[in-house]
């Protein structure tokens, strides 16, 4: 297989099919009996999965789904979810995968904003989904070979969007970002957006039919949808489908079930090491694991070193954003790094780093990262003003992240523009403070936010400890003070039983910012329990 850096963006684009559901066709033809999925001990071959998608597409059409319609599927990771998303593609409908762990308000908000023609809920996989299906009066039936699917009522008022023959202009998926404030935004990703990222991702990770990839990150989020679902089938590999994260199940799958590639968020790896410590395991079995990748949140170097020492292979850091389908950069397996770099930019990705006035900063300096390429979204659905604010007339997308690039072309993320803390005129990057706190041997993970105080900002740190650990907030403040300049030191350290997180494991900092300004900080265990 060619290296990701030996192929140009133009060559990549020339190789892409028109629609995402076409990615597995070569393997249906050439290796039809090779497993495309393993779920709950059952294998689905490429031929079986292709037949399932065709049957699901026929059923969706019978349910009134037309080209240009939006069809929403609430489901944990499952073969059924993947098949229905590809079935929507066959009909030129827009697939909207959502996590059933969202609240009723959030589910309804997405359905209303998207103008979904139908809401489907995979009630067979989780209680949360079954509850949603019951709440909306969904009729439990089958879609293709998949039973237990709740079929919501037809939205007769839904109007189809125009269908574009060009895959670069036709929406394949509408993904709703969690958003830090207000309503979530619907990110319109074209077939070309997703196919380009899927192809680059497979080349970056050297995927082929010998790979079994652990699919724990939700397909309702961009990494699970693009890098796990689409990229796996685009390269003839096998996706080991996992509905919910469980470190014990992950350790077993690595040791006993032939997993070769793992993509997680930092919490995935942190919880694996926590499981090892709690169970008193001397060393986790590496099995056939050849590749470990991480993205979605800052990676502290202590965690990186500990997981690399555990398995004897590099933990490769990556960077992306939903609006970019998501891949923007990644550390190459043949050139691992020991620092917090998220690697060189991927082929076809242009970048510039600017100050708050839009002027380019000097080489190596921190500024706001703007990118341009075939992976950048078409825009936010039904929000032209938000689209115009994010993508300028030359196609540059403002990531909202603070970053720098070193002399070797490696990208470093300093933090979110909105998360930057300015304390007494000095910039404080939360990731740096978090890295120090995470290096404490009793800390599972931490998150740092700013809190406004009388014309200034102060640093507030939230910390999750190992079970049974006896470390006080003052102990942690003293530990941080030894390693941080005075203006970077947390004014307050708050210990929680668990940090609030999304289904991906990403820490929900907007909830922590609310908690930081809430009264009665001494009763944080009560607040945490309510999150």
C-alpha positions as CSV (number, residue, x, y, z in Angstrom):
1,X,0.0,0.0,0.0
2,X,1.2,3.5,-0.8
3,X,2.2,5.8,1.9
4,X,-0.3,8.6,2.7
5,X,2.5,11.2,1.8
6,X,3.3,9.6,-1.5
7,X,-0.1,10.4,-3.1
8,X,-1.4,13.8,-4.1
9,X,-4.8,15.2,-3.3
10,X,-5.6,15.2,-7.0
11,X,-4.9,11.5,-7.2
12,X,-6.9,10.8,-4.1
13,X,-9.9,12.6,-5.5
14,X,-9.7,10.8,-8.9
15,X,-9.9,7.5,-7.1
16,X,-13.0,8.2,-5.1
17,X,-16.5,6.8,-6.0
18,X,-19.4,9.1,-6.3
19,X,-21.4,8.0,-3.2
20,X,-20.3,6.6,0.2
21,X,-22.3,3.4,-0.2
22,X,-20.2,2.4,-3.2
23,X,-17.0,2.0,-1.1
24,X,-17.5,-1.7,-0.3
25,X,-18.5,-2.8,-3.8
26,X,-14.9,-4.0,-4.8
27,X,-14.8,-6.3,-1.8
28,X,-18.3,-7.7,-2.4
29,X,-16.9,-8.6,-5.8
30,X,-13.4,-9.8,-4.8
31,X,-13.7,-11.1,-1.3
32,X,-17.4,-11.6,-0.7
33,X,-17.0,-14.0,2.2
34,X,-14.5,-11.9,4.1
35,X,-16.0,-10.4,7.3
36,X,-17.0,-6.8,7.1
37,X,-18.3,-6.6,10.7
38,X,-18.2,-8.6,13.8
39,X,-21.0,-7.8,16.3
40,X,-21.8,-9.7,19.5
41,X,-20.0,-12.8,18.2
42,X,-21.7,-12.8,14.8
43,X,-19.8,-12.1,11.5
44,X,-21.4,-10.2,8.6
45,X,-19.5,-10.9,5.3
46,X,-19.2,-8.2,2.7
47,X,-21.8,-10.0,0.6
48,X,-24.2,-10.3,3.5
49,X,-23.8,-6.6,4.4
50,X,-24.3,-5.5,0.8
51,X,-27.5,-7.5,0.7
52,X,-28.6,-6.0,4.0
53,X,-28.1,-2.5,2.7
54,X,-30.1,-3.2,-0.4
55,X,-32.9,-4.6,1.6
56,X,-32.8,-1.7,4.0
57,X,-32.9,0.8,1.1
58,X,-36.0,-0.9,-0.3
59,X,-37.7,-0.7,3.1
60,X,-36.8,2.9,3.5
61,X,-38.3,3.7,0.1
62,X,-41.5,1.9,1.2
63,X,-41.5,4.0,4.3
64,X,-41.7,7.1,2.1
65,X,-38.0,8.2,2.2
66,X,-37.3,10.1,-1.1
67,X,-34.1,11.5,-2.6
68,X,-33.3,14.7,-0.7
69,X,-35.1,13.7,2.4
70,X,-33.5,13.7,5.8
71,X,-33.7,10.4,7.7
72,X,-32.7,10.3,11.4
73,X,-31.4,7.1,13.0
74,X,-31.0,7.0,16.8
75,X,-28.8,4.0,17.7
76,X,-25.7,2.9,19.5
77,X,-23.0,1.4,17.3
78,X,-24.4,-1.5,15.4
79,X,-24.4,-3.2,12.0
80,X,-28.0,-2.0,11.7
81,X,-26.9,1.7,12.1
82,X,-24.2,1.3,9.4
83,X,-26.5,-0.4,7.0
84,X,-29.3,2.2,7.4
85,X,-26.8,5.0,6.8
86,X,-25.6,3.4,3.6
87,X,-29.2,2.7,2.6
88,X,-29.9,6.4,2.9
89,X,-27.0,7.0,0.6
90,X,-28.4,4.6,-2.0
91,X,-31.6,6.7,-2.0
92,X,-29.7,10.0,-2.1
93,X,-31.3,10.8,1.3
94,X,-29.3,12.5,4.1
95,X,-28.4,10.2,6.9
96,X,-28.6,11.7,10.4
97,X,-27.1,9.4,13.0
98,X,-27.8,10.5,16.6
99,X,-26.8,9.0,19.9
100,X,-29.8,7.6,21.8
101,X,-28.2,8.7,25.1
102,X,-29.3,12.2,24.2
103,X,-32.2,13.6,26.1
104,X,-35.7,13.8,24.8
105,X,-35.3,17.5,24.3
106,X,-32.1,17.0,22.3
107,X,-33.5,14.3,20.1
108,X,-36.6,16.3,19.3
109,X,-34.6,19.4,18.7
110,X,-32.5,17.6,16.0
111,X,-35.6,16.0,14.4
112,X,-37.4,19.4,14.2
113,X,-34.4,21.4,13.0
114,X,-33.4,18.9,10.3
115,X,-37.0,18.4,9.0
116,X,-36.5,14.7,9.2
117,X,-39.0,12.7,7.0
118,X,-38.8,9.8,9.4
119,X,-37.1,9.2,12.8
120,X,-35.9,5.6,13.2
121,X,-34.8,4.3,16.6
122,X,-32.8,1.1,17.1
123,X,-34.7,-0.1,20.1
124,X,-33.1,-3.5,20.1
125,X,-29.7,-2.3,21.2
126,X,-30.2,-0.1,24.3
127,X,-32.8,0.8,26.9
128,X,-32.3,4.5,26.1
129,X,-33.3,3.9,22.5
130,X,-36.3,1.7,23.5
131,X,-37.5,4.5,25.8
132,X,-37.2,7.1,23.0
133,X,-39.1,4.7,20.7
134,X,-41.9,4.4,23.2
135,X,-42.0,8.1,23.9
136,X,-42.6,9.0,20.2
137,X,-45.0,6.2,19.6
138,X,-42.7,4.4,17.1
139,X,-43.9,1.2,15.6
140,X,-41.4,-1.6,16.2
141,X,-40.7,-3.4,13.0
142,X,-37.8,-4.5,10.8
143,X,-35.7,-2.5,8.3
144,X,-34.0,-4.9,6.0
145,X,-32.9,-7.9,8.1
146,X,-32.7,-5.8,11.3
147,X,-35.5,-6.2,13.8
148,X,-36.3,-4.1,16.7
149,X,-36.3,-0.8,14.7
150,X,-38.8,1.8,16.0
151,X,-40.3,3.6,13.0
152,X,-41.6,7.0,13.9
153,X,-44.5,8.6,12.1
154,X,-44.1,10.1,8.6
155,X,-43.5,13.8,8.6
156,X,-45.8,14.7,5.7
157,X,-44.6,18.4,5.8
158,X,-40.9,17.5,5.2
159,X,-39.7,18.9,1.9
160,X,-36.8,17.2,0.1
161,X,-33.7,19.1,-0.7
162,X,-32.3,19.3,-4.3
163,X,-30.2,16.3,-5.3
164,X,-26.8,16.9,-6.9
165,X,-25.2,14.4,-9.2
166,X,-21.8,15.7,-8.1
167,X,-20.7,13.9,-4.9
168,X,-18.8,17.0,-3.9
169,X,-22.1,18.9,-3.7
170,X,-24.5,16.3,-2.5
171,X,-25.0,15.9,1.3
172,X,-24.4,12.4,2.6
173,X,-24.5,13.0,6.3
174,X,-25.9,15.7,8.6
175,X,-24.0,15.6,11.9
176,X,-25.1,17.7,14.8
177,X,-22.3,19.1,16.9
178,X,-22.8,19.1,20.7
179,X,-22.2,22.9,20.8
180,X,-21.0,24.7,24.0
181,X,-24.0,27.1,24.1
182,X,-27.4,27.2,22.5
183,X,-28.8,24.8,19.9
184,X,-26.5,22.3,18.2
185,X,-25.5,23.0,14.6
186,X,-26.2,20.7,11.7
187,X,-22.9,20.1,9.8
188,X,-23.5,19.2,6.1
189,X,-20.9,16.7,5.0
190,X,-20.8,15.8,1.3
191,X,-20.1,12.4,-0.1
192,X,-16.7,13.7,-1.3
193,X,-15.9,15.1,2.2
194,X,-16.4,11.7,3.8
195,X,-14.9,9.7,1.1
196,X,-11.7,11.8,0.9
197,X,-11.2,11.5,4.7
198,X,-12.0,7.8,4.6
199,X,-9.4,7.2,2.0
200,X,-6.7,9.3,3.6
201,X,-7.5,7.7,7.0
202,X,-7.0,4.2,5.6
203,X,-3.7,5.2,4.0
204,X,-2.5,6.9,7.1
205,X,-3.2,3.8,9.2
206,X,-2.3,1.3,6.4
207,X,-5.6,-0.5,6.6
208,X,-6.2,-3.7,4.6
209,X,-8.3,-6.9,4.7
210,X,-6.0,-8.3,7.4
211,X,-7.1,-5.6,9.9
212,X,-9.7,-6.0,12.6
213,X,-10.6,-2.5,13.8
214,X,-12.1,-1.9,17.2
215,X,-15.2,0.3,16.7
216,X,-16.0,1.9,20.0
217,X,-16.3,5.6,19.1
218,X,-19.9,6.3,18.2
219,X,-20.9,6.3,14.6
220,X,-23.2,9.2,15.6
221,X,-20.0,11.3,15.9
222,X,-17.7,12.0,13.1
223,X,-14.7,9.8,13.9
224,X,-17.0,6.7,14.3
225,X,-18.9,7.6,11.1
226,X,-16.0,8.6,8.9
227,X,-12.8,7.0,10.2
228,X,-14.3,3.8,11.6
229,X,-17.3,2.9,9.5
230,X,-16.5,4.4,6.1
231,X,-12.7,4.0,6.1
232,X,-12.9,0.4,7.3
233,X,-15.2,-0.7,4.5
234,X,-13.3,1.4,2.0
235,X,-10.2,-0.7,2.6
236,X,-11.7,-4.2,3.0
237,X,-11.0,-4.4,6.7
238,X,-13.3,-5.8,9.5
239,X,-15.0,-3.5,12.0
240,X,-15.5,-5.0,15.5
241,X,-18.7,-3.2,16.5
242,X,-19.0,-2.1,20.1
243,X,-22.2,-0.5,21.4
244,X,-20.8,1.0,24.6
245,X,-17.3,1.6,26.0
246,X,-16.1,-1.0,28.5
247,X,-12.4,-1.2,29.4
248,X,-12.7,-4.9,30.5
249,X,-14.3,-5.8,27.1
250,X,-11.6,-3.7,25.3
251,X,-8.8,-5.5,27.1
252,X,-10.3,-8.9,26.3
253,X,-10.8,-7.9,22.6
254,X,-7.2,-6.9,22.3
255,X,-5.9,-10.0,24.0
256,X,-8.2,-12.6,22.5
257,X,-10.2,-11.4,19.5
258,X,-7.5,-10.3,17.1
259,X,-7.9,-6.5,17.2
260,X,-5.1,-4.9,15.1
261,X,-6.1,-1.3,15.3
262,X,-7.6,0.9,18.1
263,X,-8.8,4.4,17.7
264,X,-9.9,6.2,20.9
265,X,-10.0,9.4,22.8
266,X,-7.6,9.9,25.7
267,X,-10.2,8.6,28.1
268,X,-10.3,5.3,26.3
269,X,-6.7,4.7,27.1
270,X,-6.9,6.2,30.6
271,X,-9.8,3.9,31.6
272,X,-7.9,0.9,30.2
273,X,-5.0,1.7,32.5
274,X,-7.4,2.4,35.4
275,X,-9.0,-1.0,34.8
276,X,-5.5,-2.6,34.9
277,X,-4.7,-0.9,38.2
278,X,-8.0,-1.7,39.9
279,X,-7.9,-5.4,38.8
280,X,-4.2,-5.7,39.8
281,X,-3.2,-7.0,36.4
282,X,0.5,-7.1,35.9
283,X,0.5,-6.4,32.2
284,X,-2.2,-6.1,29.6
285,X,-1.9,-8.6,26.7
286,X,-1.1,-6.8,23.4
287,X,-2.4,-9.7,21.2
288,X,-2.2,-8.7,17.5
289,X,-2.5,-5.0,18.2
290,X,-0.2,-3.1,15.8
291,X,-1.7,0.5,15.8
292,X,-3.0,2.8,18.5
293,X,-4.5,6.2,17.5
294,X,-6.0,9.0,19.6
295,X,-7.9,12.2,19.0
296,X,-10.7,14.3,20.3
297,X,-9.0,15.9,23.4
298,X,-5.6,17.0,24.5
299,X,-3.2,14.1,25.1
300,X,-1.0,14.5,28.1
301,X,2.4,13.0,27.8
302,X,2.3,11.0,31.0
303,X,-0.7,9.0,29.6
304,X,1.0,8.7,26.3
305,X,4.2,7.2,27.8
306,X,2.3,4.9,30.2
307,X,0.2,3.4,27.4
308,X,3.2,3.0,25.1
309,X,5.1,1.3,27.8
310,X,2.2,-1.0,28.4
311,X,1.8,-2.2,24.8
312,X,5.2,-1.5,23.3
313,X,3.9,0.5,20.3
314,X,3.5,4.2,19.8
315,X,0.3,6.0,20.6
316,X,-0.3,8.2,17.5
317,X,-1.9,11.5,18.1
318,X,-4.3,13.0,15.5
319,X,-6.3,16.2,15.1
320,X,-9.6,16.9,13.4
321,X,-12.9,18.6,13.7
322,X,-16.4,17.6,12.7
323,X,-16.7,20.4,10.1
324,X,-13.6,18.9,8.4
325,X,-14.9,15.3,8.2
326,X,-12.7,15.3,10.6
327,X,-9.1,14.6,9.7
328,X,-6.6,17.4,9.4
329,X,-3.3,16.0,10.7
330,X,-1.8,12.9,12.2
331,X,1.4,11.5,13.5
332,X,2.8,8.9,11.0
333,X,3.5,5.4,12.3
334,X,6.9,5.3,10.7
335,X,7.8,8.6,12.4
336,X,6.5,8.5,16.0
337,X,7.1,11.4,18.3
338,X,7.6,11.7,22.0
339,X,5.9,15.1,22.4
340,X,2.3,16.3,22.1
341,X,2.5,16.9,18.4
342,X,-0.6,16.0,16.4
343,X,1.6,15.3,13.4
344,X,2.0,16.9,9.9
345,X,-1.0,18.0,8.0
346,X,-2.7,15.4,5.8
347,X,-2.5,15.5,2.0
348,X,-4.7,18.1,0.4
349,X,-5.0,20.2,3.6
350,X,-3.9,23.9,3.3
351,X,-3.4,25.8,6.5
352,X,-2.7,29.3,7.8
353,X,-2.2,30.6,11.4
354,X,-3.4,34.1,12.1
355,X,-3.9,36.5,14.9
356,X,-7.2,37.9,16.0
357,X,-7.1,40.5,13.3
358,X,-6.6,37.9,10.6
359,X,-2.9,38.6,10.1
360,X,-0.5,35.7,9.7
361,X,1.7,35.1,12.8
362,X,5.4,34.5,12.6
363,X,6.6,30.9,12.1
364,X,6.3,28.9,15.3
365,X,4.0,31.4,17.1
366,X,0.5,30.5,18.4
367,X,-2.4,31.8,16.5
368,X,-5.9,30.8,15.3
369,X,-5.8,27.9,12.8
370,X,-7.7,28.2,9.5
371,X,-7.8,25.3,7.0
372,X,-8.9,24.6,3.4
373,X,-9.4,21.4,1.5
374,X,-11.7,18.8,0.0
375,X,-12.8,17.7,3.5
376,X,-14.3,21.0,4.6
377,X,-18.1,20.9,5.1
378,X,-20.6,22.4,2.8
379,X,-21.9,24.5,5.6
380,X,-24.3,24.5,8.6
381,X,-27.8,23.4,7.6
382,X,-30.4,26.2,7.6
383,X,-27.8,28.6,9.1
384,X,-26.3,30.7,6.3
385,X,-25.1,33.3,8.8
386,X,-23.2,30.8,10.8
387,X,-21.7,29.3,7.7
388,X,-20.5,32.7,6.5
389,X,-18.9,33.3,9.9
390,X,-17.0,30.0,9.7
391,X,-16.0,29.8,6.0
392,X,-14.8,32.9,4.2
393,X,-15.3,33.7,0.5
394,X,-11.9,31.9,-0.3
395,X,-13.0,28.7,1.3
396,X,-10.9,29.1,4.5
397,X,-12.6,27.4,7.5
398,X,-11.9,28.9,11.0
399,X,-11.3,25.9,13.3
400,X,-11.5,28.1,16.4
401,X,-8.4,26.3,17.7
402,X,-5.2,27.9,18.8
403,X,-2.2,26.2,17.2
404,X,1.4,26.5,16.1
405,X,3.6,24.7,13.5
406,X,7.2,23.9,14.2
407,X,10.1,23.9,11.7
408,X,9.5,20.3,10.8
409,X,5.9,21.0,9.8
410,X,4.3,19.4,12.9
411,X,1.1,20.9,14.2
412,X,0.6,21.6,17.9
413,X,-2.8,22.5,19.4
414,X,-2.6,25.0,22.2
415,X,-6.4,25.0,22.9
416,X,-9.7,26.4,21.8
417,X,-9.9,30.1,21.1
418,X,-12.9,30.3,23.4
419,X,-11.1,28.3,26.1
420,X,-8.0,30.5,26.3
421,X,-7.7,32.0,29.8
422,X,-6.2,35.5,30.1
423,X,-5.0,36.0,33.6
424,X,-3.5,39.4,34.5
425,X,-2.6,39.9,30.8
426,X,-0.9,36.5,30.5
427,X,-2.2,33.7,28.3
428,X,-3.0,30.4,30.1
429,X,-3.6,27.4,27.9
430,X,-5.7,24.8,29.7
431,X,-4.0,21.9,28.1
432,X,-0.7,22.8,29.8
433,X,-2.3,22.9,33.2
434,X,-4.2,19.7,32.6
435,X,-1.0,17.9,31.5
436,X,0.7,18.8,34.9
437,X,-2.3,17.6,36.9
438,X,-2.7,14.4,34.8
439,X,1.0,13.6,35.6
440,X,0.0,13.0,39.3
441,X,0.0,9.3,39.9
442,X,-3.5,9.5,41.6
443,X,-5.2,11.5,38.9
444,X,-7.3,9.8,36.3
445,X,-8.1,12.9,34.3
446,X,-8.5,16.7,34.7
447,X,-10.1,19.6,33.0
448,X,-9.3,23.3,33.4
449,X,-11.6,26.2,32.7
450,X,-11.5,30.0,33.2
451,X,-13.7,31.9,35.7
452,X,-14.3,35.6,35.5
453,X,-13.5,37.7,38.6
454,X,-13.5,41.5,38.7
455,X,-12.1,42.3,35.3
456,X,-9.7,39.3,35.3
457,X,-9.9,35.5,34.9
458,X,-8.8,32.8,37.3
459,X,-7.9,29.2,36.7
460,X,-10.2,26.5,38.0
461,X,-9.3,22.8,37.7
462,X,-11.6,19.8,38.0
463,X,-10.0,16.5,38.8
464,X,-11.1,12.9,38.8
465,X,-9.0,10.6,41.0
466,X,-8.3,6.8,41.0
467,X,-10.9,4.9,43.0
468,X,-9.9,4.9,46.7
469,X,-7.2,7.6,46.2
470,X,-6.7,10.0,49.2
471,X,-5.4,13.2,47.8
472,X,-6.8,16.6,48.8
473,X,-7.4,19.6,46.6
474,X,-4.7,21.4,48.5
475,X,-2.2,18.6,47.8
476,X,-3.0,18.9,44.1
477,X,-2.6,22.7,44.1
478,X,0.8,22.3,45.8
479,X,1.8,19.7,43.2
480,X,0.8,22.0,40.3
481,X,2.6,25.0,41.9
482,X,5.9,23.2,41.7
483,X,5.6,22.9,37.9
484,X,3.7,26.0,36.8
485,X,4.4,29.7,36.7
486,X,2.3,31.6,39.3
487,X,-0.2,32.9,36.8
488,X,-0.9,29.4,35.5
489,X,-1.6,27.8,38.9
490,X,-5.2,26.9,39.6
491,X,-7.0,29.2,42.1
492,X,-9.3,26.3,42.9
493,X,-9.1,22.6,42.5
494,X,-12.4,20.7,42.6
495,X,-12.4,16.9,42.9
496,X,-15.3,15.1,41.3
497,X,-16.2,11.4,41.3
498,X,-16.3,11.6,37.5
499,X,-16.0,14.4,35.0
500,X,-19.0,15.0,32.8
501,X,-18.4,13.6,29.4
502,X,-20.1,13.0,26.1
503,X,-20.6,9.4,24.7
504,X,-17.2,9.7,22.9
505,X,-15.5,10.3,26.2
506,X,-14.9,14.0,25.4
507,X,-15.1,16.1,28.6
508,X,-18.0,18.6,28.5
509,X,-16.2,21.8,29.5
510,X,-19.3,23.9,29.2
511,X,-20.9,22.0,32.1
512,X,-17.7,22.5,34.1
513,X,-17.8,26.3,33.4
514,X,-21.3,26.3,34.8
515,X,-20.2,24.4,37.9
516,X,-17.2,26.7,38.3
517,X,-19.4,29.7,39.0
518,X,-22.1,27.8,40.9
519,X,-22.5,28.4,44.6
520,X,-21.7,25.9,47.4
521,X,-18.5,24.5,45.7
522,X,-18.0,22.4,48.8
523,X,-20.8,20.1,47.7
524,X,-19.4,19.2,44.3
525,X,-20.2,15.5,44.7
526,X,-23.9,16.4,44.7
527,X,-23.4,18.6,41.6
528,X,-21.5,15.8,39.8
529,X,-24.2,13.3,40.6
530,X,-26.7,15.6,38.9
531,X,-24.7,16.0,35.7
